[in-house]
Amino acid sequence: MEQQTHRPGVFKQPNKRHKSDGNSARSEKVGGRQAPKAATKKKHKQQLDKKQRRNQMAVQRKAKREEVLNQKRSRGHDDTPPFLVGIIPLCRSIDSTDILNALKQCPDVNVMEGDRVCHVNSVRLKQRFAFLKPAADDIGAVLDAAKVADCLLFGLSIQESLGHYADHVLSCLFAQGLPSVIFCVQGLKSLPNKKQSETKKEITKHLEKRFPDIKVHSLDDEKDALLLLRAIGCQKLAKMQMREYRPHLLANEMTFEPSANDSTVGTLKVTGYLCGQTLNVDQAVHIPGFGDFQLLQIDSPYDPHRLSSRSKEISEVKVLEQANLETRTPLQPLLPVDPLSQEQTWPTEEELMEAEEERIQKKEKKMIRKQRVQKGISEYQAVWMEESIEYGPKESSSSSDDDDDDEDMEGGYDDPMKAVSESSSGDEKDAEDVDDGEKQTDTMSVAASEYDQKVHFAADEDEMKRFKEARLDQMFPDEIEIPSNEPAKVLLQDYRGLASFRTSPWLHADEDCPVEYERIAIVPNFNSVRKALLKSLKKSDDHKECHPGRYLTLHIDKVPSDIMNEYNHQHPLVIFGLLKGEHYLTVVNMILQRFGDCEDVIESDEPMIFHVGYRRFSASPVYSQHTNGDKHKMERFFWKDNPVVATVYAPIIFPPASVLMFKQLRNGKEKLVATGRVLSVDPNRIIIERAVLSGHPFKINKKSAVVRYMFFNRDDILWFKPVELRTKSGRRGSILEPLGTRGHMKCSFNGSLDASDVVLMNLYKRVFPKLTYNARVPLPCASASYTETVDSDMEIFD
């Protein structure tokens, strides 16, 4: 009997299909047996047990501790530079000299006074310190001291709370970059014991916003001074990348030798301790406010501030390096002009003179037109009213009637002698009144003249004009008016239309570049160049003779002679070594934000003073929006709410670098108006200026309308016909045809218009910054904080 196989019925349960690796029977039918895949080694993270994790954490903790100790050992010893401490009082009643005198009373110290720096060597702590006293009312001196100081010692008062001055100084230091800080207060122990802790808590409470977990040290006796020196020598030093990658030096001594050929320049000899990186004699150096210079020679004199006193002092000066005039860094910020480069042309002197004369003539015509226009008529109206209005001499006719009022003496007075006496007394009173009135007018005229001499009315009128322009730009952004007697296609010949500012490409971006773009340095792939350069600094072992910590004398060539007058003992002289290529001029983009409650009107192309990293220079920036697109709209004014990007011609600087922008007031002071950082070094960043033409619907028929007041002749309408129109209500349209010869045009839109709607046309043009870079920036007389907005004009009310 044959065995019957089982046949599944309709109720058979279908099992889940097996997921094969490709070696199933089906795969054999389709393509045959497939070869097994090669086994790959997967790197699995090794699981550590508890003991191994503890050992790993101990090794990491030990490495960090060694790094901190090595950083501390890099200061304060014989072979290392001393702890450079900048003393900055945060209250008007505190004097930095009193703080330094209290530190000198510390036991077992050797004090060596200098013109610029005071050196204090502690025998008990086996460390040496150098104290710097920048002028408290000069924010430039405070910022220069913070650029090179290892620690800032802030002085506080028990009688005066931290006010606007302290807030202004701390804000500037935070914006630039703050090194390690320590706070001290004098006179704390003169208070009762119960009040000492309360006063200390109040001072700490004011500082908690900026410095959490800060400790305030008392400085009243020798014990407090010793504890304060120990805290300075044992604290962790903050890292500032701007100075870690560059050699820098603070001038302890400086002498000037005028040149034999030219008395205005000479050789500046600066002696101090080298910090940061090694220095090469062929390397260019920078002096803030004066520019870049070349070195002639580097000497190594004897260090007079050593901890261990030698039996025989070495008085000889050792010459370490001398510059090679052929291989040292040239100081040419702009590349030479290439007359064969593409279609580049350089204007001749005659062409420049003709252009200047034409500009002066246009300016004179504009001034004459303004003088002839009556009061209350705008400049736009004056253009088309000039021919119709007749400006002639006004006929002035004055008619005066001589009325002789004779009094009847017969009925007025009984006694004629009495009448004569009363009339004479009345004349005397009238004379006295006249004399008093003349005296009052004389005193008022004297006071008014004194007032007029103190107040700058011309500057007030300029400020009022700028304020009105800013308000108009805020109410009607980028709108312009075209005179009726000038063709728009000539005035706006550099502008073009875009279908979409965000998505439309800007074609032929290099064709309108100015002549300066052929001479500046353009670094392709700037970030890669920066990383490679900073990486090479760590591996460089050349020039070990000029290593950090050595006491050196730099011979700087061709320095202006007025440097000795500006950099006095209250303003530190700081010298920075430049990295490769940092002396070339390029286009630098900086992102800025308005500072504090500054309400000043800031316009594009207005001269400003910049503190960018270790540099200080003046330039006229062009502001633009900070967006992610390939085009960036220019801002005519720097508004307070939104950050902007300031574009200037400046030397190459490798970020990170902080930016502080100051505005120079009429009284010579500098006011901080914005802070930020360097965004990029890119001349190819496209900045677009927008011009908006406005017109008004004259006749409306559903989706079509007749628009007027945008153009004033037929040719302009035909020239700008391809440009798209838009309205303030969101409609979009185009120009169909001109109507007549007076500027009326027929337009069609994608929706119906209202009678109150406004038709707009957007035109765009690429703009570039002006070459106004000036490395020579004189030191200000003093600095104004953001609360000191009252200038010298208001001193008359004191």
PAGU-835708 format. One line per 5 residues: number of its first residue (from 0); their letters; for each residue x, y, z of C-alpha. Coordinates in steps of 0.02 Angstrom, whole numbers, plus 50000, padded with zeros to 5 digits. Layout:
BEGIN
NUM = a = X:Y:Z | ...
//
This chain:
BEGIN
0 = meqqt = 50000:50000:50000 | 50073:50165:49947 | 50093:50304:50076 | 49983:50457:50047 | 50062:50629:50066
5 = hrpgv = 49974:50761:50166 | 49890:50898:50069 | 49860:51063:50160 | 49684:51129:50164 | 49612:51302:50162
10 = fkqpn = 49639:51323:50349 | 49828:51299:50344 | 49919:51435:50441 | 50052:51524:50334 | 50211:51543:50434
15 = krhks = 50325:51693:50429 | 50451:51691:50289 | 50632:51664:50337 | 50752:51807:50301 | 50895:51724:50212
20 = dgnsa = 51069:51794:50173 | 51053:51760:49987 | 51088:51572:49991 | 50908:51514:49982 | 50835:51399:49848
25 = rsekv = 50754:51547:49764 | 50921:51633:49743 | 50991:51475:49668 | 50852:51473:49541 | 50872:51656:49496
30 = ggrqa = 51058:51680:49491 | 51137:51526:49567 | 51228:51512:49731 | 51306:51677:49780 | 51477:51690:49858
35 = pkaat = 51476:51733:50043 | 51520:51911:50087 | 51689:51946:50162 | 51681:51970:50348 | 51722:52146:50402
40 = kkkhk = 51799:52189:50567 | 51692:52308:50664 | 51779:52414:50793 | 51677:52397:50949 | 51710:52512:51092
45 = qqldk = 51798:52416:51227 | 51696:52405:51384 | 51801:52457:51533 | 51770:52396:51705 | 51758:52508:51856
50 = kqrrn = 51943:52502:51898 | 51997:52541:51719 | 51878:52689:51711 | 51952:52757:51872 | 52128:52742:51803
55 = qmavq = 52078:52827:51641 | 52000:52973:51735 | 52154:52987:51844 | 52267:52997:51692 | 52159:53133:51612
60 = rkakr = 52153:53230:51775 | 52342:53218:51793 | 52369:53280:51615 | 52256:53431:51644 | 52345:53469:51807
65 = eevln = 52513:53461:51721 | 52450:53579:51586 | 52392:53705:51715 | 52555:53692:51812 | 52658:53716:51655
70 = qkrsr = 52555:53869:51614 | 52586:53938:51789 | 52771:53898:51779 | 52782:53998:51618 | 52772:54159:51719
75 = ghddt = 52862:54234:51866 | 53032:54146:51863 | 53206:54193:51803 | 53191:54109:51634 | 53012:54165:51607
80 = ppflv = 52933:54338:51598 | 52859:54409:51760 | 52674:54411:51800 | 52614:54567:51708 | 52474:54645:51811
85 = giipl = 52372:54795:51754 | 52297:54899:51895 | 52129:54973:51843 | 52019:55067:51969 | 51832:55044:51943
90 = crsid = 51784:55194:52050 | 51830:55377:52030 | 51888:55389:52211 | 52016:55248:52192 | 52193:55286:52136
95 = stdil = 52302:55152:52059 | 52455:55227:52143 | 52381:55192:52315 | 52352:55010:52268 | 52531:54993:52206
100 = nalkq = 52602:55074:52363 | 52504:54951:52470 | 52578:54805:52373 | 52753:54875:52396 | 52731:54860:52585
105 = cpdvn = 52727:54670:52569 | 52867:54589:52674 | 53022:54518:52590 | 53004:54605:52423 | 53125:54698:52311
110 = vmegd = 53049:54847:52222 | 53126:54916:52061 | 53039:55073:52000 | 53032:55112:51815 | 52961:55248:51704
115 = rvchv = 52826:55134:51635 | 52825:54972:51736 | 52858:54939:51920 | 52942:54772:51957 | 52913:54685:52124
120 = nsvrl = 53011:54526:52166 | 52948:54422:52312 | 53085:54323:52399 | 52960:54225:52503 | 52852:54173:52355
125 = kqrfa = 53002:54156:52238 | 52907:54247:52102 | 52922:54413:52015 | 52784:54532:51963 | 52772:54683:51848
130 = flkpa = 52636:54812:51881 | 52566:54928:51749 | 52461:55083:51784 | 52362:55139:51629 | 52269:55304:51635
135 = addig = 52095:55272:51706 | 52008:55403:51597 | 52086:55337:51436 | 51994:55181:51376 | 52125:55157:51240
140 = avlda = 52263:55139:51371 | 52156:55015:51469 | 52122:54911:51313 | 52306:54910:51263 | 52354:54854:51439
145 = akvad = 52225:54714:51433 | 52297:54651:51267 | 52462:54599:51348 | 52424:54585:51535 | 52419:54414:51618
150 = cllfg = 52303:54479:51753 | 52197:54634:51784 | 52186:54696:51963 | 52024:54796:51985 | 52016:54919:52130
155 = lsiqe = 51850:54941:52222 | 51792:55067:52352 | 51688:55044:52510 | 51619:55221:52496 | 51569:55222:52313
160 = slghy = 51465:55091:52223 | 51499:55030:52047 | 51421:55153:51926 | 51414:55189:51741 | 51602:55213:51729
165 = adhvl = 51637:55037:51793 | 51503:54964:51682 | 51577:55051:51530 | 51755:54991:51566 | 51702:54812:51599
170 = sclfa = 51593:54809:51442 | 51739:54865:51334 | 51854:54736:51412 | 51728:54596:51390 | 51703:54645:51208
175 = qglps = 51890:54642:51174 | 51935:54489:51277 | 51968:54480:51463 | 52122:54398:51542 | 52122:54332:51721
180 = vifcv = 52049:54455:51847 | 52066:54488:52034 | 51968:54614:52139 | 52035:54707:52289 | 51957:54835:52406
185 = qglks = 52045:54958:52522 | 51982:55024:52688 | 51877:54871:52729 | 51958:54843:52898 | 51924:55020:52952
190 = lpnkk = 51740:54972:52968 | 51667:54881:53120 | 51679:54692:53114 | 51491:54670:53088 | 51490:54789:52942
195 = qsetk = 51640:54714:52852 | 51549:54557:52797 | 51396:54657:52745 | 51500:54775:52640 | 51592:54631:52560
200 = keitk = 51428:54545:52517 | 51359:54704:52437 | 51515:54723:52329 | 51508:54540:52278 | 51324:54556:52235
205 = hlekr = 51362:54695:52108 | 51494:54585:52026 | 51397:54421:52019 | 51315:54462:51853 | 51480:54472:51761
210 = fpdik = 51594:54370:51875 | 51505:54224:51962 | 51595:54145:52110 | 51716:54291:52122 | 51817:54326:52279
215 = vhsld = 51855:54503:52338 | 52023:54525:52426 | 52056:54653:52560 | 52210:54765:52544 | 52240:54856:52708
220 = dekda = 52402:54787:52783 | 52557:54686:52743 | 52471:54520:52770 | 52335:54564:52645 | 52466:54619:52518
225 = llllr = 52558:54453:52534 | 52397:54354:52512 | 52352:54458:52360 | 52522:54428:52279 | 52504:54242:52313
230 = aigcq = 52332:54241:52233 | 52402:54327:52078 | 52545:54203:52064 | 52439:54047:52092 | 52287:54084:51986
235 = klakm = 52246:53998:51822 | 52290:54108:51675 | 52154:54136:51545 | 52193:54095:51364 | 52181:54230:51230
240 = qmrey = 52209:54156:51058 | 52241:54327:50981 | 52407:54343:51075 | 52453:54159:51095 | 52490:54139:50909
245 = rphll = 52587:54302:50894 | 52746:54368:50976 | 52710:54522:51080 | 52809:54635:51194 | 52770:54773:51319
250 = anemt = 52893:54917:51320 | 52981:54932:51488 | 53105:55057:51417 | 53106:55151:51252 | 53226:55273:51170
255 = fepsa = 53217:55364:51004 | 53362:55404:50888 | 53316:55523:50745 | 53377:55483:50573 | 53520:55581:50499
260 = ndstv = 53429:55611:50335 | 53253:55644:50401 | 53218:55713:50575 | 53033:55664:50570 | 53075:55478:50576
265 = gtlkv = 53205:55376:50665 | 53248:55213:50752 | 53146:55165:50904 | 53232:55051:51031 | 53107:54957:51138
270 = tgylc = 53161:54844:51282 | 53048:54717:51365 | 53002:54534:51390 | 52950:54433:51237 | 52791:54331:51258
275 = gqtln = 52687:54219:51148 | 52788:54148:51003 | 52967:54162:50943 | 53015:54320:50848 | 53108:54333:50684
280 = vdqav = 53207:54489:50642 | 53144:54481:50462 | 52966:54481:50527 | 52862:54641:50522 | 52794:54713:50685
285 = hipgf = 52642:54820:50723 | 52623:54968:50841 | 52438:55006:50877 | 52391:55177:50809 | 52550:55195:50705
290 = gdfql = 52551:55048:50584 | 52673:54914:50526 | 52862:54931:50535 | 53020:54832:50498 | 53154:54775:50619
295 = lqids = 53338:54815:50601 | 53413:54717:50744 | 53371:54616:50900 | 53484:54630:51053 | 53489:54535:51216
300 = pydph = 53536:54650:51361 | 53559:54596:51541 | 53396:54569:51635 | 53403:54685:51787 | 53246:54612:51867
305 = rlssr = 53304:54435:51903 | 53261:54345:52064 | 53435:54271:52090 | 53566:54409:52104 | 53726:54365:52011
310 = skeis = 53895:54402:52086 | 53952:54488:51928 | 53826:54577:51820 | 53848:54563:51634 | 53844:54736:51558
315 = evkvl = 53879:54681:51379 | 53738:54682:51253 | 53731:54529:51143 | 53671:54550:50965 | 53557:54404:50925
320 = eqanl = 53498:54439:50747 | 53519:54571:50614 | 53395:54599:50474 | 53431:54552:50294 | 53370:54697:50188
325 = etrtp = 53333:54581:50043 | 53235:54444:50131 | 53140:54541:50265 | 52953:54569:50247 | 52915:54717:50131
330 = lqpll = 52790:54847:50191 | 52685:54864:50034 | 52501:54843:50082 | 52443:54859:49900 | 52508:54760:49754
335 = pvdpl = 52583:54859:49608 | 52471:54908:49464 | 52476:54792:49314 | 52438:54895:49157 | 52415:54736:49052
340 = sqeqt = 52288:54656:49169 | 52127:54628:49068 | 52042:54797:49032 | 52113:54887:49181 | 52154:55070:49150
345 = wptee = 52237:55192:49266 | 52175:55374:49253 | 52301:55506:49208 | 52330:55665:49308 | 52235:55768:49179
350 = elmea = 52083:55655:49192 | 52088:55664:49381 | 52098:55854:49376 | 51952:55865:49254 | 51847:55751:49363
355 = eeeri = 51887:55856:49516 | 51841:56018:49426 | 51678:55941:49367 | 51636:55886:49542 | 51671:56062:49611
360 = qkkek = 51562:56142:49477 | 51417:56026:49516 | 51435:56065:49700 | 51435:56253:49667 | 51280:56240:49557
365 = kmirk = 51193:56142:49694 | 51239:56272:49825 | 51176:56414:49713 | 51014:56322:49684 | 50992:56297:49871
370 = qrvqk = 51023:56482:49904 | 50895:56536:49774 | 50759:56421:49835 | 50634:56497:49954 | 50611:56432:50129
375 = gisey = 50491:56286:50141 | 50522:56220:49964 | 50606:56051:49953 | 50754:56015:49840 | 50647:55905:49728
380 = qavwm = 50517:56042:49702 | 50651:56171:49672 | 50714:56078:49518 | 50553:56096:49419 | 50498:56261:49498
385 = eesie = 50662:56347:49461 | 50611:56409:49289 | 50436:56463:49338 | 50485:56557:49496 | 50564:56728:49472
390 = ygpke = 50688:56771:49605 | 50709:56960:49604 | 50745:57094:49730 | 50598:57125:49842 | 50526:57301:49836
395 = sssss = 50527:57367:50010 | 50418:57520:50037 | 50399:57592:50208 | 50282:57735:50242 | 50282:57821:50408
400 = ddddd = 50159:57952:50461 | 50228:58090:50569 | 50093:58127:50694 | 50126:58276:50805 | 50020:58262:50961
405 = dedme = 50021:58431:51046 | 49943:58438:51216 | 49830:58584:51266 | 49921:58663:51413 | 49781:58778:51456
410 = ggydd = 49660:58646:51518 | 49792:58524:51578 | 49891:58625:51704 | 49844:58771:51814 | 50022:58818:51855
415 = pmkav = 50144:58831:51709 | 50297:58804:51822 | 50220:58644:51888 | 50192:58584:51710 | 50374:58620:51668
420 = sesss = 50437:58525:51822 | 50325:58375:51789 | 50379:58370:51608 | 50562:58378:51658 | 50539:58239:51786
425 = gdekd = 50449:58135:51655 | 50594:58160:51535 | 50716:58104:51670 | 50614:57947:51704 | 50607:57908:51519
430 = aedvd = 50796:57932:51508 | 50823:57816:51656 | 50709:57685:51577 | 50805:57700:51416 | 50971:57680:51507
435 = dgekq = 50907:57527:51602 | 50843:57450:51441 | 51009:57481:51356 | 51102:57400:51502 | 50988:57249:51496
440 = tdtms = 51009:57231:51309 | 51198:57249:51329 | 51205:57113:51463 | 51089:57002:51361 | 51192:57026:51205
445 = vaase = 51353:56984:51300 | 51273:56827:51374 | 51203:56777:51204 | 51371:56802:51120 | 51456:56696:51253
450 = ydqkv = 51323:56562:51229 | 51345:56566:51040 | 51532:56545:51059 | 51513:56389:51165 | 51380:56304:51060
455 = hfaad = 51423:56230:50888 | 51268:56276:50788 | 51340:56214:50623 | 51368:56042:50697 | 51192:56045:50771
460 = edemk = 51119:56082:50600 | 51217:55938:50522 | 51158:55822:50661 | 50977:55877:50636 | 50992:55848:50448
465 = rfkea = 51062:55673:50475 | 50925:55634:50600 | 50791:55686:50474 | 50871:55579:50339 | 50876:55431:50457
470 = rldqm = 50692:55453:50502 | 50644:55464:50317 | 50744:55308:50277 | 50658:55218:50421 | 50485:55271:50362
475 = fpdei = 50517:55248:50175 | 50662:55122:50157 | 50775:55151:50007 | 50650:55264:49916 | 50725:55399:49804
480 = eipsn = 50654:55541:49700 | 50706:55578:49521 | 50710:55760:49462 | 50595:55796:49318 | 50727:55882:49212
485 = epakv = 50854:55739:49219 | 50831:55571:49132 | 50816:55423:49249 | 50909:55305:49132 | 51064:55415:49152
490 = llqdy = 51051:55437:49340 | 51016:55251:49368 | 51124:55179:49230 | 51223:55072:49352 | 51066:54990:49423
495 = rglas = 50981:54833:49363 | 50820:54740:49403 | 50803:54569:49484 | 50653:54453:49480 | 50695:54395:49657
500 = frtsp = 50829:54466:49769 | 50848:54300:49860 | 50853:54176:49715 | 50907:54276:49562 | 51095:54263:49527
505 = wlhad = 51203:54418:49514 | 51287:54394:49346 | 51456:54467:49300 | 51501:54511:49479 | 51682:54553:49435
510 = edcpv = 51651:54678:49295 | 51610:54828:49404 | 51750:54808:49531 | 51851:54965:49572 | 52035:54985:49533
515 = eyeri = 52082:54943:49712 | 52022:54764:49688 | 52166:54735:49568 | 52291:54785:49703 | 52224:54705:49862
520 = aivpn = 52265:54529:49920 | 52132:54397:49884 | 52161:54235:49981 | 52068:54086:49907 | 52009:53959:50036
525 = fnsvr = 52051:54074:50180 | 52001:53953:50319 | 52119:53817:50257 | 52262:53941:50244 | 52228:54000:50421
530 = kallk = 52227:53822:50492 | 52387:53775:50402 | 52474:53934:50461 | 52426:53912:50644 | 52474:53729:50636
535 = slkks = 52646:53773:50569 | 52676:53890:50716 | 52668:53745:50839 | 52795:53641:50742 | 52916:53783:50706
540 = ddhke = 53083:53768:50795 | 53176:53910:50707 | 53243:54065:50792 | 53259:53985:50963 | 53372:54127:51019
545 = chpgr = 53224:54247:51021 | 53113:54130:51121 | 52972:54186:51237 | 53028:54245:51408 | 53189:54325:51351
550 = yltlh = 53232:54506:51390 | 53257:54587:51219 | 53286:54755:51136 | 53202:54782:50968 | 53271:54909:50845
555 = idkvp = 53120:54968:50744 | 53158:55062:50583 | 53076:55222:50517 | 52959:55261:50662 | 52879:55436:50671
560 = sdimn = 52959:55550:50799 | 52793:55597:50883 | 52777:55423:50957 | 52873:55480:51111 | 52745:55616:51145
565 = eynhq = 52592:55505:51130 | 52652:55350:51220 | 52691:55424:51390 | 52709:55331:51554 | 52519:55321:51573
570 = hplvi = 52488:55241:51404 | 52577:55074:51374 | 52670:55042:51213 | 52629:54869:51146 | 52717:54786:50998
575 = fgllk = 52647:54635:50906 | 52735:54527:50778 | 52638:54497:50617 | 52602:54327:50547 | 52640:54285:50366
580 = gehyl = 52539:54396:50249 | 52456:54503:50383 | 52530:54663:50312 | 52435:54650:50147 | 52278:54752:50124
585 = tvvnm = 52114:54664:50088 | 51927:54677:50124 | 51876:54629:50301 | 51696:54593:50351 | 51649:54619:50534
590 = ilqrf = 51483:54578:50616 | 51431:54716:50737 | 51294:54750:50864 | 51251:54921:50938 | 51321:54945:51112
595 = gdced = 51211:54982:51262 | 51091:55128:51249 | 51185:55219:51111 | 51057:55318:51010 | 51176:55408:50891
600 = viesd = 51137:55412:50705 | 51270:55307:50616 | 51274:55319:50427 | 51366:55216:50299 | 51534:55287:50242
605 = epmif = 51549:55384:50406 | 51728:55383:50476 | 51747:55270:50629 | 51890:55210:50738 | 51911:55021:50750
610 = hvgyr = 52000:54911:50876 | 52016:54747:50781 | 52118:54619:50878 | 52287:54700:50906 | 52260:54837:50775
615 = rfsas = 52189:55012:50793 | 52143:55107:50635 | 52013:55223:50559 | 51903:55182:50409 | 51732:55219:50333
620 = pvysq = 51631:55057:50333 | 51488:55004:50222 | 51349:54917:50319 | 51248:54770:50252 | 51126:54642:50317
625 = htngd = 51189:54483:50400 | 51103:54347:50297 | 51146:54175:50227 | 51118:54214:50043 | 51245:54252:49908
630 = khkme = 51191:54435:49903 | 51176:54554:50049 | 51073:54713:50050 | 51163:54873:50098 | 51100:54970:50248
635 = rffwk = 51110:55159:50234 | 51104:55176:50424 | 51162:55066:50567 | 51002:55033:50664 | 51000:54978:50844
640 = dnpvv = 50890:54824:50837 | 50975:54713:50708 | 51159:54664:50689 | 51247:54720:50531 | 51406:54674:50438
645 = atvya = 51532:54816:50420 | 51646:54801:50268 | 51809:54900:50261 | 51979:54897:50178 | 52100:54835:50312
650 = piifp = 52253:54722:50326 | 52229:54534:50335 | 52193:54473:50511 | 52166:54291:50555 | 52014:54262:50667
655 = pasvl = 51966:54246:50805 | 51979:54433:50831 | 51865:54549:50928 | 51802:54716:50858 | 51762:54878:50949
660 = mfkql = 51698:55027:50848 | 51717:55202:50920 | 51646:55367:50861 | 51751:55524:50884 | 51655:55668:50960
665 = rngke = 51681:55854:50927 | 51776:55878:51089 | 51906:55747:51041 | 51837:55606:51148 | 51795:55432:51086
670 = klvat = 51628:55349:51116 | 51598:55162:51101 | 51451:55133:50982 | 51465:54950:50929 | 51552:54786:50970
675 = grvls = 51573:54623:50876 | 51699:54507:50793 | 51784:54475:50626 | 51665:54375:50516 | 51772:54341:50363
680 = vdpnr = 51912:54407:50253 | 51824:54398:50085 | 51828:54532:49948 | 51701:54430:49847 | 51558:54462:49968
685 = iiier = 51425:54546:49860 | 51343:54700:49939 | 51191:54765:49844 | 51117:54939:49860 | 50931:54950:49827
690 = avlsg = 50844:55102:49752 | 50654:55107:49757 | 50555:55215:49634 | 50376:55254:49686 | 50224:55300:49582
695 = hpfki = 50039:55326:49614 | 49889:55252:49520 | 49799:55387:49421 | 49660:55287:49339 | 49614:55110:49394
700 = nkksa = 49517:54986:49286 | 49510:54816:49372 | 49686:54741:49352 | 49758:54882:49247 | 49800:55059:49299
705 = vvrym = 49882:55217:49238 | 50030:55261:49350 | 50113:55431:49362 | 50251:55520:49460 | 50374:55375:49440
710 = ffnrd = 50452:55440:49278 | 50436:55606:49187 | 50475:55564:49006 | 50436:55428:48880 | 50614:55365:48856
715 = dilwf = 50634:55319:49039 | 50476:55215:49035 | 50536:55117:48883 | 50708:55094:48962 | 50640:55020:49126
720 = kpvel = 50495:54926:49045 | 50570:54749:49075 | 50583:54779:49264 | 50445:54704:49369 | 50329:54814:49473
725 = rtksg = 50256:54782:49644 | 50139:54873:49762 | 50138:54897:49949 | 49983:54788:49961 | 50076:54640:49882
730 = rrgsi = 50021:54649:49700 | 50144:54616:49559 | 50138:54685:49384 | 50229:54752:49232 | 50234:54905:49119
735 = leplg = 50129:54887:48961 | 50160:55049:48868 | 50193:55234:48897 | 50050:55358:48879 | 50096:55527:48811
740 = trghm = 50263:55611:48842 | 50245:55669:49025 | 50283:55506:49114 | 50113:55421:49122 | 50117:55234:49090
745 = kcsfn = 49992:55094:49077 | 50026:54946:49192 | 49944:54779:49224 | 49941:54685:49390 | 49892:54514:49454
750 = gslda = 49750:54588:49556 | 49643:54741:49579 | 49721:54898:49654 | 49659:55022:49781 | 49665:55208:49756
755 = sdvvl = 49778:55226:49908 | 49903:55096:49848 | 50080:55141:49796 | 50171:55064:49647 | 50356:55025:49675
760 = mnlyk = 50502:54974:49566 | 50658:54897:49644 | 50827:54928:49563 | 50993:54858:49624 | 51176:54903:49609
765 = rvfpk = 51333:54825:49684 | 51430:54940:49800 | 51606:54931:49870 | 51690:55011:50020 | 51799:55163:49998
770 = ltyna = 51986:55152:50022 | 51993:55260:50180 | 52102:55148:50287 | 52221:55247:50397 | 52335:55158:50520
775 = rvplp = 52386:55323:50601 | 52259:55357:50738 | 52308:55488:50868 | 52268:55448:51048 | 52110:55533:51113
780 = casas = 52114:55658:51254 | 51988:55551:51351 | 51848:55429:51318 | 51663:55453:51343 | 51553:55317:51411
785 = ytetv = 51384:55278:51337 | 51298:55375:51477 | 51406:55529:51450 | 51311:55582:51294 | 51316:55763:51349
790 = dsdme = 51461:55840:51256 | 51558:55997:51288 | 51415:56107:51229 | 51317:56072:51388 | 51456:56125:51504
795 = ifd = 51383:56301:51505 | 51240:56241:51615 | 51357:56177:51752
//
